[in-house]
Amino acid sequence: MKIVQFMASQGWGGAEKVFVELCNQLSKDHAVTAILLRDTVYRNRFTPDVSICTLQSNPTRRNPFLLYELLRALQKIKPS
């Protein structure tokens, strides 16, 4: 099964810790891709089994290019 997780924050906190732990545990039995914003500080906390996809657009709430880039990433990954 292909699993895609997306976190829309760049800092480190409780939700991000859960996100990283979930990705790492799921990657033991499934193909996991984590979609992250650029300049994410917790990028190095993932195991090598987790694929990382980084969105390069400006990470603001109303940026249509970021949404388009996210859509393109999901189409390319094709989660199941």
Secondary structure, DSSP 8 states (H G I E B T S, - for coil): -EEEEE----S-SHHHHHHHHHHHHHTTTSEEEEEEETT-TTGGGS-TTSEEEEE-S---TT-HHHHHHHHHHHHHH---
